[in-house]
Amino acid sequence: MPLKKTDPGTRSARQVFFVALFLVACFVIGCGQHHTATNTAPPPRATNNPQPSASPPATTPRTAGNPNEEERPRPSPPLALAPGARVEQGIASWYGVPYHGRRASNGEIYDMYKLTAAHRTLPFNTVVRVTNLANGKQVEVRITDRGPFVEDRIIDLSLAAAREIDMVASGTARVRVDILSSTPLTTAGTFSVQIGAFAERANAERVRNQLGPRYQPIFIQEYDSPTGHLFRVRVGNVPSETAAQQLAARLQSESGFQTFVVRLDDASLTAAPRGSQQR
């Protein structure tokens, strides 16, 4: 059967049609592929082990190049003190009338116009420098008395010393105490823990009887204060301040008493010095 000849014009039109169809198909396929790439990204995978935070944990040591270094307080540089000296920081108070003219714990007559101070554990005649941390003012004083027996206070200054560092009006100030005494200082000595001071002897005896079965020795020391005759209850007779601090922590934990470590001076081993103050 003879083949039918195709008209050249018709053949050209078909070619143009198929080329156009091909181009349209390519365009549609390309758009479809681009749309799929932007919308079918896999969602984040759930996990029970989240990645650690970019910030280091609190226990991670900080290095010199760490931008968070300033978050941790930097230690103060060591002070250039004589060997054996120690430094304390805490609250200072001052005392004047009615203690002026009475005997201090070392036997001297307390003169509030002299540069002296009371401390619970430093040996008598120790010389210390007291710095008011609020204004930087300093004064040097000699330890002549015992005290202060008030929570959170570390030294009781004379009126004259308080004036030197500008704390008379405020009554108390946060201070640093540097030991300047040339005598080598140690924590050796005889120390006890005071657990209370009472106006009535019966109250002091009740506390002594309560703690007596667990703590020995336990004793009562009498003394006259400007406000009346008082009775101090003290526990222990230990040879170092460190051991006394441990005993104080145990007493406070087990019995709930407010405790103070005190040095037992020679005169106080048998009887409290007259004129000791409860401040």
JOPE-V956473 format. One record per residue. N is the residue number from 1. RES is the residue in one letter. SS is DSSP state (H for helix, E for strand, L for the rest). PHI is phi as a letter, one per 30 degrees, with the letter a starting at -180 (999 if undefined). NEAR is the number of other ideal C-beta (glycine too) atoms within 12 Angstrom. Layout:
# JOPE-V956473
n=N res=RES ss=SS phi=PHI near=NEAR
n=N res=RES ss=SS phi=PHI near=NEAR
This chain:
# JOPE-V956473
n=1 res=M ss=L phi=999 near=3
n=2 res=P ss=L phi=d near=4
n=3 res=L ss=L phi=d near=5
n=4 res=K ss=L phi=d near=7
n=5 res=K ss=L phi=d near=8
n=6 res=T ss=L phi=c near=12
n=7 res=D ss=L phi=d near=10
n=8 res=P ss=H phi=e near=10
n=9 res=G ss=H phi=d near=10
n=10 res=T ss=H phi=d near=13
n=11 res=R ss=H phi=d near=13
n=12 res=S ss=H phi=d near=13
n=13 res=A ss=H phi=d near=14
n=14 res=R ss=H phi=d near=15
n=15 res=Q ss=H phi=d near=15
n=16 res=V ss=H phi=d near=14
n=17 res=F ss=H phi=d near=14
n=18 res=F ss=H phi=d near=14
n=19 res=V ss=H phi=d near=14
n=20 res=A ss=H phi=d near=14
n=21 res=L ss=H phi=d near=14
n=22 res=F ss=H phi=d near=14
n=23 res=L ss=H phi=d near=14
n=24 res=V ss=H phi=d near=14
n=25 res=A ss=H phi=d near=14
n=26 res=C ss=H phi=d near=14
n=27 res=F ss=H phi=d near=14
n=28 res=V ss=H phi=d near=14
n=29 res=I ss=H phi=d near=14
n=30 res=G ss=H phi=d near=14
n=31 res=C ss=H phi=d near=14
n=32 res=G ss=H phi=d near=15
n=33 res=Q ss=H phi=d near=14
n=34 res=H ss=H phi=d near=13
n=35 res=H ss=H phi=d near=12
n=36 res=T ss=H phi=d near=12
n=37 res=A ss=H phi=d near=11
n=38 res=T ss=H phi=c near=10
n=39 res=N ss=H phi=b near=11
n=40 res=T ss=L phi=c near=11
n=41 res=A ss=L phi=d near=8
n=42 res=P ss=L phi=d near=7
n=43 res=P ss=L phi=d near=7
n=44 res=P ss=L phi=e near=8
n=45 res=R ss=L phi=d near=9
n=46 res=A ss=L phi=d near=8
n=47 res=T ss=L phi=b near=7
n=48 res=N ss=L phi=c near=6
n=49 res=N ss=L phi=b near=7
n=50 res=P ss=L phi=d near=9
n=51 res=Q ss=L phi=d near=9
n=52 res=P ss=L phi=d near=9
n=53 res=S ss=L phi=d near=9
n=54 res=A ss=L phi=d near=9
n=55 res=S ss=L phi=d near=12
n=56 res=P ss=L phi=d near=17
n=57 res=P ss=L phi=d near=11
n=58 res=A ss=L phi=d near=11
n=59 res=T ss=L phi=d near=7
n=60 res=T ss=L phi=d near=16
n=61 res=P ss=L phi=d near=12
n=62 res=R ss=L phi=c near=19
n=63 res=T ss=L phi=c near=11
n=64 res=A ss=L phi=d near=10
n=65 res=G ss=L phi=c near=7
n=66 res=N ss=L phi=d near=14
n=67 res=P ss=L phi=d near=12
n=68 res=N ss=L phi=c near=17
n=69 res=E ss=H phi=e near=15
n=70 res=E ss=H phi=d near=10
n=71 res=E ss=H phi=d near=13
n=72 res=R ss=L phi=c near=15
n=73 res=P ss=L phi=e near=8
n=74 res=R ss=L phi=d near=10
n=75 res=P ss=L phi=d near=7
n=76 res=S ss=L phi=d near=10
n=77 res=P ss=L phi=d near=7
n=78 res=P ss=L phi=d near=10
n=79 res=L ss=L phi=d near=19
n=80 res=A ss=L phi=d near=10
n=81 res=L ss=L phi=c near=20
n=82 res=A ss=L phi=d near=19
n=83 res=P ss=L phi=e near=13
n=84 res=G ss=L phi=j near=17
n=85 res=A ss=L phi=d near=25
n=86 res=R ss=L phi=b near=27
n=87 res=V ss=E phi=b near=25
n=88 res=E ss=E phi=b near=27
n=89 res=Q ss=E phi=b near=22
n=90 res=G ss=E phi=l near=24
n=91 res=I ss=E phi=c near=28
n=92 res=A ss=E phi=c near=45
n=93 res=S ss=E phi=b near=35
n=94 res=W ss=E phi=b near=42
n=95 res=Y ss=E phi=b near=40
n=96 res=G ss=L phi=b near=28
n=97 res=V ss=L phi=d near=15
n=98 res=P ss=L phi=c near=17
n=99 res=Y ss=L phi=d near=35
n=100 res=H ss=L phi=e near=23
n=101 res=G ss=L phi=j near=16
n=102 res=R ss=L phi=c near=28
n=103 res=R ss=E phi=d near=26
n=104 res=A ss=L phi=d near=38
n=105 res=S ss=L phi=d near=43
n=106 res=N ss=L phi=d near=29
n=107 res=G ss=L phi=j near=21
n=108 res=E ss=L phi=d near=22
n=109 res=I ss=E phi=d near=20
n=110 res=Y ss=L phi=d near=38
n=111 res=D ss=L phi=c near=24
n=112 res=M ss=L phi=d near=30
n=113 res=Y ss=L phi=c near=18
n=114 res=K ss=L phi=c near=25
n=115 res=L ss=L phi=d near=27
n=116 res=T ss=E phi=b near=42
n=117 res=A ss=E phi=a near=48
n=118 res=A ss=E phi=c near=44
n=119 res=H ss=L phi=b near=46
n=120 res=R ss=L phi=d near=42
n=121 res=T ss=L phi=b near=39
n=122 res=L ss=L phi=d near=42
n=123 res=P ss=L phi=d near=31
n=124 res=F ss=L phi=e near=29
n=125 res=N ss=L phi=i near=26
n=126 res=T ss=L phi=d near=36
n=127 res=V ss=E phi=c near=28
n=128 res=V ss=E phi=b near=39
n=129 res=R ss=E phi=c near=32
n=130 res=V ss=E phi=c near=45
n=131 res=T ss=E phi=c near=31
n=132 res=N ss=E phi=d near=31
n=133 res=L ss=L phi=d near=22
n=134 res=A ss=L phi=d near=17
n=135 res=N ss=L phi=b near=16
n=136 res=G ss=L phi=i near=14
n=137 res=K ss=L phi=d near=23
n=138 res=Q ss=E phi=b near=24
n=139 res=V ss=E phi=a near=37
n=140 res=E ss=E phi=c near=27
n=141 res=V ss=E phi=b near=40
n=142 res=R ss=E phi=c near=34
n=143 res=I ss=E phi=d near=40
n=144 res=T ss=E phi=b near=42
n=145 res=D ss=E phi=b near=45
n=146 res=R ss=L phi=c near=46
n=147 res=G ss=L phi=k near=41
n=148 res=P ss=L phi=d near=32
n=149 res=F ss=L phi=c near=36
n=150 res=V ss=L phi=b near=25
n=151 res=E ss=L phi=e near=17
n=152 res=D ss=L phi=i near=16
n=153 res=R ss=E phi=c near=30
n=154 res=I ss=E phi=c near=35
n=155 res=I ss=E phi=a near=50
n=156 res=D ss=E phi=c near=44
n=157 res=L ss=E phi=c near=50
n=158 res=S ss=E phi=d near=40
n=159 res=L ss=H phi=e near=29
n=160 res=A ss=H phi=d near=26
n=161 res=A ss=H phi=d near=42
n=162 res=A ss=H phi=d near=34
n=163 res=R ss=H phi=d near=22
n=164 res=E ss=H phi=d near=30
n=165 res=I ss=L phi=c near=37
n=166 res=D ss=L phi=h near=23
n=167 res=M ss=L phi=b near=33
n=168 res=V ss=L phi=d near=24
n=169 res=A ss=L phi=d near=11
n=170 res=S ss=L phi=d near=18
n=171 res=G ss=L phi=i near=20
n=172 res=T ss=E phi=b near=29
n=173 res=A ss=E phi=a near=34
n=174 res=R ss=E phi=d near=24
n=175 res=V ss=E phi=b near=40
n=176 res=R ss=E phi=c near=30
n=177 res=V ss=E phi=c near=43
n=178 res=D ss=E phi=c near=29
n=179 res=I ss=E phi=d near=35
n=180 res=L ss=L phi=c near=29
n=181 res=S ss=L phi=e near=28
n=182 res=S ss=L phi=d near=14
n=183 res=T ss=L phi=d near=18
n=184 res=P ss=L phi=e near=15
n=185 res=L ss=L phi=c near=29
n=186 res=T ss=L phi=b near=20
n=187 res=T ss=L phi=c near=23
n=188 res=A ss=E phi=d near=18
n=189 res=G ss=E phi=l near=29
n=190 res=T ss=E phi=b near=26
n=191 res=F ss=E phi=b near=35
n=192 res=S ss=E phi=b near=41
n=193 res=V ss=E phi=c near=40
n=194 res=Q ss=E phi=d near=46
n=195 res=I ss=E phi=c near=38
n=196 res=G ss=E phi=l near=34
n=197 res=A ss=E phi=b near=35
n=198 res=F ss=E phi=b near=26
n=199 res=A ss=L phi=d near=19
n=200 res=E ss=L phi=c near=17
n=201 res=R ss=H phi=d near=19
n=202 res=A ss=H phi=e near=13
n=203 res=N ss=H phi=d near=20
n=204 res=A ss=H phi=d near=29
n=205 res=E ss=H phi=d near=20
n=206 res=R ss=H phi=d near=17
n=207 res=V ss=H phi=d near=30
n=208 res=R ss=H phi=d near=28
n=209 res=N ss=H phi=d near=16
n=210 res=Q ss=H phi=d near=22
n=211 res=L ss=H phi=c near=31
n=212 res=G ss=H phi=e near=17
n=213 res=P ss=L phi=d near=9
n=214 res=R ss=L phi=c near=16
n=215 res=Y ss=L phi=b near=29
n=216 res=Q ss=L phi=b near=15
n=217 res=P ss=L phi=d near=21
n=218 res=I ss=E phi=b near=31
n=219 res=F ss=E phi=b near=30
n=220 res=I ss=E phi=c near=32
n=221 res=Q ss=E phi=c near=38
n=222 res=E ss=E phi=c near=28
n=223 res=Y ss=E phi=a near=35
n=224 res=D ss=E phi=c near=24
n=225 res=S ss=E phi=c near=30
n=226 res=P ss=L phi=d near=23
n=227 res=T ss=L phi=c near=15
n=228 res=G ss=E phi=k near=16
n=229 res=H ss=E phi=d near=22
n=230 res=L ss=E phi=b near=30
n=231 res=F ss=E phi=b near=31
n=232 res=R ss=E phi=c near=40
n=233 res=V ss=E phi=c near=41
n=234 res=R ss=E phi=b near=46
n=235 res=V ss=E phi=b near=39
n=236 res=G ss=E phi=i near=33
n=237 res=N ss=E phi=b near=25
n=238 res=V ss=E phi=c near=29
n=239 res=P ss=E phi=d near=18
n=240 res=S ss=E phi=b near=21
n=241 res=E ss=H phi=d near=30
n=242 res=T ss=H phi=d near=18
n=243 res=A ss=H phi=d near=22
n=244 res=A ss=H phi=d near=33
n=245 res=Q ss=H phi=d near=24
n=246 res=Q ss=H phi=d near=19
n=247 res=L ss=H phi=d near=37
n=248 res=A ss=H phi=d near=32
n=249 res=A ss=H phi=d near=17
n=250 res=R ss=H phi=d near=23
n=251 res=L ss=H phi=d near=32
n=252 res=Q ss=H phi=d near=22
n=253 res=S ss=H phi=d near=12
n=254 res=E ss=H phi=d near=17
n=255 res=S ss=H phi=c near=23
n=256 res=G ss=L phi=i near=14
n=257 res=F ss=L phi=d near=27
n=258 res=Q ss=L phi=d near=19
n=259 res=T ss=L phi=c near=33
n=260 res=F ss=E phi=b near=37
n=261 res=V ss=E phi=d near=37
n=262 res=V ss=E phi=b near=43
n=263 res=R ss=E phi=d near=39
n=264 res=L ss=L phi=d near=35
n=265 res=D ss=L phi=d near=32
n=266 res=D ss=H phi=e near=16
n=267 res=A ss=H phi=d near=23
n=268 res=S ss=H phi=d near=31
n=269 res=L ss=H phi=d near=20
n=270 res=T ss=L phi=c near=13
n=271 res=A ss=L phi=a near=18
n=272 res=A ss=L phi=d near=33
n=273 res=P ss=L phi=d near=31
n=274 res=R ss=L phi=d near=22
n=275 res=G ss=L phi=j near=33
n=276 res=S ss=L phi=d near=41
n=277 res=Q ss=L phi=c near=37
n=278 res=Q ss=L phi=c near=36
n=279 res=R ss=L phi=b near=36
